[in-house]
Amino acid sequence: MANYKDAITELDYKSGYELLVAIILSAQCTDKRVNIITQNFFLKYPDIKSLSEARLDDIKHFIKSCSFFNNKAKNLLSMATQVKEKYNNQIPNTQKELQTLSGVGEKTACVYLIELYGANIMAVDTHVFRVSHRLGLSKDKTVEQTKIKLEKIFKTNLNILHQAFVLFGRYICKAKKPDCDKCLVVEFCQTKQGFKPV
């Protein structure tokens, strides 16, 4: 983990609003693609108020190169409307409240709190799931069970561990053709199997 002690998300953002939008867009989409999309998106919709007043078709136009853009556009518009009406244009800062927003599940809420506030929680995406299973840290079949196991094992610095696992899984411990020659923990590796959550 020492090699990733300063690791942060590769999503570009300047506010909690921008971070939440970027995380919602990043599901099943690369951070690189999201960063390209959000450059113009945030010029057009710089805050919750402007996004809540947008036309759905206009949002779709801006994010059409993103996977599942139809559903994501609906979720973004609904999320902005909810934040405007229920939270006075202020994105909530608790996991429970975040998860009441459209397009925000447990993983999205956790990533948001980790990145913006350094919360000591674990978010399990496909990279974290794969790395934790390859290293024998978890044999659990679901994201939730894996999250519980990792939080029980490590207890502290979970925010750093989350981002370290993401970057390690993205660039070294890849799903296909892991770069084992560059692996810093090869002695702990159990298998090259490309694990995916059930």
C-alpha atoms as an extended CHARMM CRD file, in Angstrom:
* protein
*
       198  EXT
         1         1  MET       CA              0.0000000000        0.0000000000        0.0000000000  PROA      1               0.0000000000
         2         2  ALA       CA              2.9930000000        2.2920000000        0.5140000000  PROA      2               0.0000000000
         3         3  ASN       CA              3.3610000000        2.5770000000       -3.2520000000  PROA      3               0.0000000000
         4         4  TYR       CA             -0.1680000000        3.9760000000       -3.4730000000  PROA      4               0.0000000000
         5         5  LYS       CA             -0.2500000000        6.1050000000       -0.3170000000  PROA      5               0.0000000000
         6         6  ASP       CA             -1.0560000000        9.2680000000       -2.2800000000  PROA      6               0.0000000000
         7         7  ALA       CA             -3.4730000000        7.5860000000       -4.6880000000  PROA      7               0.0000000000
         8         8  ILE       CA             -6.5800000000        9.5160000000       -5.6430000000  PROA      8               0.0000000000
         9         9  THR       CA             -9.3090000000        8.9830000000       -8.1800000000  PROA      9               0.0000000000
        10        10  GLU       CA             -8.4660000000        9.5270000000      -11.8410000000  PROA      10              0.0000000000
        11        11  LEU       CA            -11.7920000000       11.2990000000      -12.3440000000  PROA      11              0.0000000000
        12        12  ASP       CA            -11.4640000000       15.0530000000      -12.8920000000  PROA      12              0.0000000000
        13        13  TYR       CA            -13.6170000000       17.1530000000      -10.5610000000  PROA      13              0.0000000000
        14        14  LYS       CA            -13.5900000000       20.4910000000       -8.7160000000  PROA      14              0.0000000000
        15        15  SER       CA            -16.5720000000       20.0740000000       -6.3860000000  PROA      15              0.0000000000
        16        16  GLY       CA            -18.7630000000       17.4900000000       -4.7230000000  PROA      16              0.0000000000
        17        17  TYR       CA            -21.3370000000       18.0150000000       -7.4530000000  PROA      17              0.0000000000
        18        18  GLU       CA            -18.8040000000       17.3120000000      -10.2100000000  PROA      18              0.0000000000
        19        19  LEU       CA            -17.4800000000       14.2720000000       -8.3580000000  PROA      19              0.0000000000
        20        20  LEU       CA            -20.9340000000       12.7450000000       -7.9290000000  PROA      20              0.0000000000
        21        21  VAL       CA            -21.8210000000       13.2660000000      -11.5860000000  PROA      21              0.0000000000
        22        22  ALA       CA            -18.4960000000       11.7520000000      -12.6660000000  PROA      22              0.0000000000
        23        23  ILE       CA            -18.9410000000        8.6990000000      -10.4400000000  PROA      23              0.0000000000
        24        24  ILE       CA            -22.4690000000        8.1070000000      -11.7520000000  PROA      24              0.0000000000
        25        25  LEU       CA            -21.1530000000        8.3070000000      -15.3150000000  PROA      25              0.0000000000
        26        26  SER       CA            -18.2070000000        6.0180000000      -14.5510000000  PROA      26              0.0000000000
        27        27  ALA       CA            -20.2900000000        2.8610000000      -14.0520000000  PROA      27              0.0000000000
        28        28  GLN       CA            -19.2730000000        0.4550000000      -16.8340000000  PROA      28              0.0000000000
        29        29  CYS       CA            -17.2840000000        3.3000000000      -18.4230000000  PROA      29              0.0000000000
        30        30  THR       CA            -13.6180000000        4.2610000000      -18.2220000000  PROA      30              0.0000000000
        31        31  ASP       CA            -12.4790000000        7.2580000000      -16.2000000000  PROA      31              0.0000000000
        32        32  LYS       CA            -10.7110000000        8.5090000000      -19.3190000000  PROA      32              0.0000000000
        33        33  ARG       CA            -13.9880000000        8.5700000000      -21.2710000000  PROA      33              0.0000000000
        34        34  VAL       CA            -15.8390000000       10.2090000000      -18.3530000000  PROA      34              0.0000000000
        35        35  ASN       CA            -13.2240000000       12.9750000000      -18.1560000000  PROA      35              0.0000000000
        36        36  ILE       CA            -13.6920000000       13.7100000000      -21.8540000000  PROA      36              0.0000000000
        37        37  ILE       CA            -17.4780000000       13.8630000000      -21.4360000000  PROA      37              0.0000000000
        38        38  THR       CA            -17.4770000000       16.0270000000      -18.3220000000  PROA      38              0.0000000000
        39        39  GLN       CA            -15.2820000000       18.7630000000      -19.7960000000  PROA      39              0.0000000000
        40        40  ASN       CA            -18.1940000000       20.1350000000      -21.8360000000  PROA      40              0.0000000000
        41        41  PHE       CA            -20.9050000000       18.7860000000      -19.5530000000  PROA      41              0.0000000000
        42        42  PHE       CA            -19.7590000000       20.9270000000      -16.6150000000  PROA      42              0.0000000000
        43        43  LEU       CA            -19.5210000000       24.0090000000      -18.8120000000  PROA      43              0.0000000000
        44        44  LYS       CA            -23.1830000000       23.5550000000      -19.7120000000  PROA      44              0.0000000000
        45        45  TYR       CA            -24.3110000000       22.3350000000      -16.2740000000  PROA      45              0.0000000000
        46        46  PRO       CA            -21.9540000000       23.8060000000      -13.6560000000  PROA      46              0.0000000000
        47        47  ASP       CA            -24.1410000000       23.0160000000      -10.6430000000  PROA      47              0.0000000000
        48        48  ILE       CA            -27.1680000000       21.1560000000       -9.3070000000  PROA      48              0.0000000000
        49        49  LYS       CA            -29.5700000000       23.9760000000      -10.1970000000  PROA      49              0.0000000000
        50        50  SER       CA            -28.5880000000       24.1030000000      -13.8660000000  PROA      50              0.0000000000
        51        51  LEU       CA            -28.6730000000       20.3130000000      -14.1790000000  PROA      51              0.0000000000
        52        52  SER       CA            -32.0850000000       20.0950000000      -12.5120000000  PROA      52              0.0000000000
        53        53  GLU       CA            -33.4530000000       22.5140000000      -15.1080000000  PROA      53              0.0000000000
        54        54  ALA       CA            -31.9430000000       20.6840000000      -18.0940000000  PROA      54              0.0000000000
        55        55  ARG       CA            -33.8870000000       18.9020000000      -20.8170000000  PROA      55              0.0000000000
        56        56  LEU       CA            -33.4300000000       15.1370000000      -20.7410000000  PROA      56              0.0000000000
        57        57  ASP       CA            -32.5750000000       15.0130000000      -24.4420000000  PROA      57              0.0000000000
        58        58  ASP       CA            -29.8800000000       17.6440000000      -23.9640000000  PROA      58              0.0000000000
        59        59  ILE       CA            -28.2730000000       15.6140000000      -21.1720000000  PROA      59              0.0000000000
        60        60  LYS       CA            -28.3630000000       12.5320000000      -23.4020000000  PROA      60              0.0000000000
        61        61  HSD       CA            -26.6380000000       14.4900000000      -26.1490000000  PROA      61              0.0000000000
        62        62  PHE       CA            -23.7460000000       15.4300000000      -23.8580000000  PROA      62              0.0000000000
        63        63  ILE       CA            -23.2020000000       11.9200000000      -22.4790000000  PROA      63              0.0000000000
        64        64  LYS       CA            -24.0900000000        9.8160000000      -25.5440000000  PROA      64              0.0000000000
        65        65  SER       CA            -20.5580000000        8.3970000000      -25.8180000000  PROA      65              0.0000000000
        66        66  CYS       CA            -20.9380000000        6.9230000000      -22.3280000000  PROA      66              0.0000000000
        67        67  SER       CA            -22.2420000000        3.4140000000      -21.7840000000  PROA      67              0.0000000000
        68        68  PHE       CA            -25.9190000000        3.2040000000      -20.7660000000  PROA      68              0.0000000000
        69        69  PHE       CA            -26.3000000000        6.9270000000      -21.4690000000  PROA      69              0.0000000000
        70        70  ASN       CA            -30.1210000000        6.7940000000      -21.5960000000  PROA      70              0.0000000000
        71        71  ASN       CA            -30.4540000000        5.5010000000      -18.0400000000  PROA      71              0.0000000000
        72        72  LYS       CA            -27.6190000000        7.6730000000      -16.7710000000  PROA      72              0.0000000000
        73        73  ALA       CA            -29.2250000000       10.7880000000      -18.2450000000  PROA      73              0.0000000000
        74        74  LYS       CA            -32.4960000000        9.9980000000      -16.4680000000  PROA      74              0.0000000000
        75        75  ASN       CA            -30.6630000000        9.3440000000      -13.2070000000  PROA      75              0.0000000000
        76        76  LEU       CA            -28.6370000000       12.5670000000      -13.4520000000  PROA      76              0.0000000000
        77        77  LEU       CA            -31.7270000000       14.6800000000      -14.0330000000  PROA      77              0.0000000000
        78        78  SER       CA            -33.6460000000       12.9420000000      -11.2650000000  PROA      78              0.0000000000
        79        79  MET       CA            -30.6890000000       13.1400000000       -8.8610000000  PROA      79              0.0000000000
        80        80  ALA       CA            -30.3080000000       16.8850000000       -9.4570000000  PROA      80              0.0000000000
        81        81  THR       CA            -34.0330000000       17.4510000000       -8.9500000000  PROA      81              0.0000000000
        82        82  GLN       CA            -33.9600000000       15.4760000000       -5.6950000000  PROA      82              0.0000000000
        83        83  VAL       CA            -30.9610000000       17.4110000000       -4.3760000000  PROA      83              0.0000000000
        84        84  LYS       CA            -32.5760000000       20.7130000000       -5.3400000000  PROA      84              0.0000000000
        85        85  GLU       CA            -35.9370000000       19.9320000000       -3.7710000000  PROA      85              0.0000000000
        86        86  LYS       CA            -34.9710000000       17.8420000000       -0.7540000000  PROA      86              0.0000000000
        87        87  TYR       CA            -31.5040000000       19.1490000000        0.1330000000  PROA      87              0.0000000000
        88        88  ASN       CA            -31.6270000000       22.7910000000       -0.9740000000  PROA      88              0.0000000000
        89        89  ASN       CA            -29.0790000000       22.2560000000       -3.7780000000  PROA      89              0.0000000000
        90        90  GLN       CA            -26.5530000000       20.7370000000       -1.3320000000  PROA      90              0.0000000000
        91        91  ILE       CA            -25.4490000000       17.1610000000       -1.9560000000  PROA      91              0.0000000000
        92        92  PRO       CA            -25.8900000000       15.1860000000        1.2900000000  PROA      92              0.0000000000
        93        93  ASN       CA            -22.8200000000       13.8410000000        3.0510000000  PROA      93              0.0000000000
        94        94  THR       CA            -24.0490000000       10.6050000000        4.6140000000  PROA      94              0.0000000000
        95        95  GLN       CA            -24.1620000000        7.2310000000        2.9230000000  PROA      95              0.0000000000
        96        96  LYS       CA            -27.7980000000        6.7030000000        3.8560000000  PROA      96              0.0000000000
        97        97  GLU       CA            -28.9220000000       10.0180000000        2.3580000000  PROA      97              0.0000000000
        98        98  LEU       CA            -26.7370000000        9.6510000000       -0.7330000000  PROA      98              0.0000000000
        99        99  GLN       CA            -28.3030000000        6.2920000000       -1.4750000000  PROA      99              0.0000000000
       100       100  THR       CA            -31.7550000000        7.8820000000       -1.6580000000  PROA      100             0.0000000000
       101       101  LEU       CA            -30.6320000000        9.7100000000       -4.8090000000  PROA      101             0.0000000000
       102       102  SER       CA            -31.2970000000        8.3290000000       -8.2720000000  PROA      102             0.0000000000
       103       103  GLY       CA            -28.3110000000        6.5000000000       -9.7320000000  PROA      103             0.0000000000
       104       104  VAL       CA            -26.5190000000        6.3280000000       -6.3740000000  PROA      104             0.0000000000
       105       105  GLY       CA            -26.0940000000        2.8550000000       -4.9530000000  PROA      105             0.0000000000
       106       106  GLU       CA            -23.8650000000        1.7290000000       -2.1210000000  PROA      106             0.0000000000
       107       107  LYS       CA            -20.6670000000        1.6680000000       -4.1860000000  PROA      107             0.0000000000
       108       108  THR       CA            -21.2510000000        5.1280000000       -5.6630000000  PROA      108             0.0000000000
       109       109  ALA       CA            -22.0420000000        6.5750000000       -2.2330000000  PROA      109             0.0000000000
       110       110  CYS       CA            -18.9360000000        4.9910000000       -0.7110000000  PROA      110             0.0000000000
       111       111  VAL       CA            -16.6320000000        6.1770000000       -3.5010000000  PROA      111             0.0000000000
       112       112  TYR       CA            -18.0480000000        9.6990000000       -3.1500000000  PROA      112             0.0000000000
       113       113  LEU       CA            -17.4050000000        9.7590000000        0.6210000000  PROA      113             0.0000000000
       114       114  ILE       CA            -13.9410000000        8.2180000000        0.2180000000  PROA      114             0.0000000000
       115       115  GLU       CA            -12.8120000000       10.6990000000       -2.4240000000  PROA      115             0.0000000000
       116       116  LEU       CA            -14.3920000000       13.8680000000       -1.0360000000  PROA      116             0.0000000000
       117       117  TYR       CA            -14.0170000000       13.2980000000        2.7000000000  PROA      117             0.0000000000
       118       118  GLY       CA            -11.4280000000       10.5350000000        3.0620000000  PROA      118             0.0000000000
       119       119  ALA       CA            -14.0180000000        8.3670000000        4.8020000000  PROA      119             0.0000000000
       120       120  ASN       CA            -12.6730000000        5.1870000000        6.3760000000  PROA      120             0.0000000000
       121       121  ILE       CA            -14.9040000000        2.8550000000        4.3810000000  PROA      121             0.0000000000
       122       122  MET       CA            -14.3470000000        0.3480000000        1.5980000000  PROA      122             0.0000000000
       123       123  ALA       CA            -15.9650000000        0.5320000000       -1.8140000000  PROA      123             0.0000000000
       124       124  VAL       CA            -15.8020000000       -2.6600000000       -3.8470000000  PROA      124             0.0000000000
       125       125  ASP       CA            -15.8160000000       -2.3170000000       -7.6160000000  PROA      125             0.0000000000
       126       126  THR       CA            -14.7340000000       -4.9260000000      -10.1530000000  PROA      126             0.0000000000
       127       127  HSD       CA            -11.0310000000       -4.1160000000       -9.6040000000  PROA      127             0.0000000000
       128       128  VAL       CA            -11.2000000000       -4.3270000000       -5.8030000000  PROA      128             0.0000000000
       129       129  PHE       CA            -13.2150000000       -7.5460000000       -6.0650000000  PROA      129             0.0000000000
       130       130  ARG       CA            -10.7180000000       -9.1670000000       -8.4430000000  PROA      130             0.0000000000
       131       131  VAL       CA             -7.5840000000       -8.1000000000       -6.5390000000  PROA      131             0.0000000000
       132       132  SER       CA             -8.9240000000       -9.1360000000       -3.1360000000  PROA      132             0.0000000000
       133       133  HSD       CA             -9.8460000000      -12.5680000000       -4.5020000000  PROA      133             0.0000000000
       134       134  ARG       CA             -6.5850000000      -13.1030000000       -6.3740000000  PROA      134             0.0000000000
       135       135  LEU       CA             -4.6460000000      -12.2400000000       -3.2190000000  PROA      135             0.0000000000
       136       136  GLY       CA             -6.7550000000      -14.6250000000       -1.1310000000  PROA      136             0.0000000000
       137       137  LEU       CA             -8.1870000000      -11.8670000000        1.0540000000  PROA      137             0.0000000000
       138       138  SER       CA            -11.7500000000      -12.8990000000        0.2460000000  PROA      138             0.0000000000
       139       139  LYS       CA            -13.5230000000      -15.9030000000       -1.2210000000  PROA      139             0.0000000000
       140       140  ASP       CA            -16.9300000000      -14.2930000000       -0.9610000000  PROA      140             0.0000000000
       141       141  LYS       CA            -19.1650000000      -14.2570000000       -4.0240000000  PROA      141             0.0000000000
       142       142  THR       CA            -20.8110000000      -10.8700000000       -3.6180000000  PROA      142             0.0000000000
       143       143  VAL       CA            -19.5980000000       -7.2830000000       -3.4490000000  PROA      143             0.0000000000
       144       144  GLU       CA            -21.2800000000       -6.7450000000       -0.0670000000  PROA      144             0.0000000000
       145       145  GLN       CA            -19.6960000000       -9.8220000000        1.5080000000  PROA      145             0.0000000000
       146       146  THR       CA            -16.2990000000       -8.8600000000        0.1090000000  PROA      146             0.0000000000
       147       147  LYS       CA            -16.6880000000       -5.3130000000        1.4590000000  PROA      147             0.0000000000
       148       148  ILE       CA            -17.4540000000       -6.6440000000        4.9460000000  PROA      148             0.0000000000
       149       149  LYS       CA            -14.4820000000       -9.0170000000        4.8090000000  PROA      149             0.0000000000
       150       150  LEU       CA            -12.0150000000       -6.3100000000        3.7400000000  PROA      150             0.0000000000
       151       151  GLU       CA            -13.2750000000       -3.8650000000        6.3820000000  PROA      151             0.0000000000
       152       152  LYS       CA            -12.8890000000       -6.5820000000        9.0190000000  PROA      152             0.0000000000
       153       153  ILE       CA             -9.3430000000       -7.4540000000        7.9330000000  PROA      153             0.0000000000
       154       154  PHE       CA             -7.9160000000       -3.9450000000        7.4980000000  PROA      154             0.0000000000
       155       155  LYS       CA            -10.0720000000       -1.7130000000        9.7480000000  PROA      155             0.0000000000
       156       156  THR       CA             -8.1190000000        1.5140000000        9.0900000000  PROA      156             0.0000000000
       157       157  ASN       CA             -6.9290000000        3.4530000000        6.0260000000  PROA      157             0.0000000000
       158       158  LEU       CA             -9.6920000000        1.8110000000        4.0080000000  PROA      158             0.0000000000
       159       159  ASN       CA             -9.9750000000        4.8770000000        1.7610000000  PROA      159             0.0000000000
       160       160  ILE       CA             -6.3270000000        4.5160000000        0.7340000000  PROA      160             0.0000000000
       161       161  LEU       CA             -6.6670000000        0.7520000000        0.3570000000  PROA      161             0.0000000000
       162       162  HSD       CA             -9.7030000000        1.1830000000       -1.9020000000  PROA      162             0.0000000000
       163       163  GLN       CA             -7.8810000000        3.5000000000       -4.3060000000  PROA      163             0.0000000000
       164       164  ALA       CA             -4.7120000000        1.3940000000       -4.1810000000  PROA      164             0.0000000000
       165       165  PHE       CA             -6.6800000000       -1.7160000000       -5.1700000000  PROA      165             0.0000000000
       166       166  VAL       CA             -8.4420000000        0.1930000000       -7.9600000000  PROA      166             0.0000000000
       167       167  LEU       CA             -5.2070000000        1.4580000000       -9.5050000000  PROA      167             0.0000000000
       168       168  PHE       CA             -3.3730000000       -1.8240000000       -8.9470000000  PROA      168             0.0000000000
       169       169  GLY       CA             -6.2440000000       -3.7250000000      -10.5740000000  PROA      169             0.0000000000
       170       170  ARG       CA             -6.5630000000       -1.2690000000      -13.4390000000  PROA      170             0.0000000000
       171       171  TYR       CA             -2.9020000000       -1.2020000000      -14.4660000000  PROA      171             0.0000000000
       172       172  ILE       CA             -1.1460000000       -4.2910000000      -13.0810000000  PROA      172             0.0000000000
       173       173  CYS       CA             -3.5310000000       -6.9580000000      -11.7930000000  PROA      173             0.0000000000
       174       174  LYS       CA             -5.7140000000       -6.6570000000      -14.8910000000  PROA      174             0.0000000000
       175       175  ALA       CA             -8.6330000000       -8.9830000000      -15.5780000000  PROA      175             0.0000000000
       176       176  LYS       CA             -7.0170000000      -10.2770000000      -18.7480000000  PROA      176             0.0000000000
       177       177  LYS       CA             -3.2680000000      -10.6670000000      -19.0300000000  PROA      177             0.0000000000
       178       178  PRO       CA             -2.2140000000       -9.4000000000      -15.5750000000  PROA      178             0.0000000000
       179       179  ASP       CA              1.2550000000       -7.8250000000      -15.6190000000  PROA      179             0.0000000000
       180       180  CYS       CA              2.7570000000      -10.2140000000      -13.0760000000  PROA      180             0.0000000000
       181       181  ASP       CA              6.3250000000       -9.0420000000      -13.7760000000  PROA      181             0.0000000000
       182       182  LYS       CA              5.4170000000       -5.6380000000      -12.2930000000  PROA      182             0.0000000000
       183       183  CYS       CA              3.4310000000       -7.0350000000       -9.3620000000  PROA      183             0.0000000000
       184       184  LEU       CA              4.6540000000       -5.9380000000       -5.9370000000  PROA      184             0.0000000000
       185       185  VAL       CA              2.8000000000       -8.6950000000       -4.0790000000  PROA      185             0.0000000000
       186       186  VAL       CA              3.2730000000      -11.6420000000       -6.4340000000  PROA      186             0.0000000000
       187       187  GLU       CA              4.1550000000      -13.9230000000       -3.5190000000  PROA      187             0.0000000000
       188       188  PHE       CA              0.5930000000      -13.5690000000       -2.2010000000  PROA      188             0.0000000000
       189       189  CYS       CA             -1.1060000000      -14.3010000000       -5.5260000000  PROA      189             0.0000000000
       190       190  GLN       CA             -3.4190000000      -17.3170000000       -5.4380000000  PROA      190             0.0000000000
       191       191  THR       CA             -4.5710000000      -17.3960000000       -9.0580000000  PROA      191             0.0000000000
       192       192  LYS       CA             -4.7660000000      -15.4690000000      -12.3250000000  PROA      192             0.0000000000
       193       193  GLN       CA             -8.4900000000      -16.1970000000      -12.6070000000  PROA      193             0.0000000000
       194       194  GLY       CA            -10.4470000000      -13.0680000000      -13.6460000000  PROA      194             0.0000000000
       195       195  PHE       CA            -12.9380000000      -12.8930000000      -10.8020000000  PROA      195             0.0000000000
       196       196  LYS       CA            -16.1920000000      -11.0130000000      -11.2290000000  PROA      196             0.0000000000
       197       197  PRO       CA            -18.8270000000      -10.3430000000       -8.5880000000  PROA      197             0.0000000000
       198       198  VAL       CA            -21.9660000000      -12.4620000000       -8.8610000000  PROA      198             0.0000000000
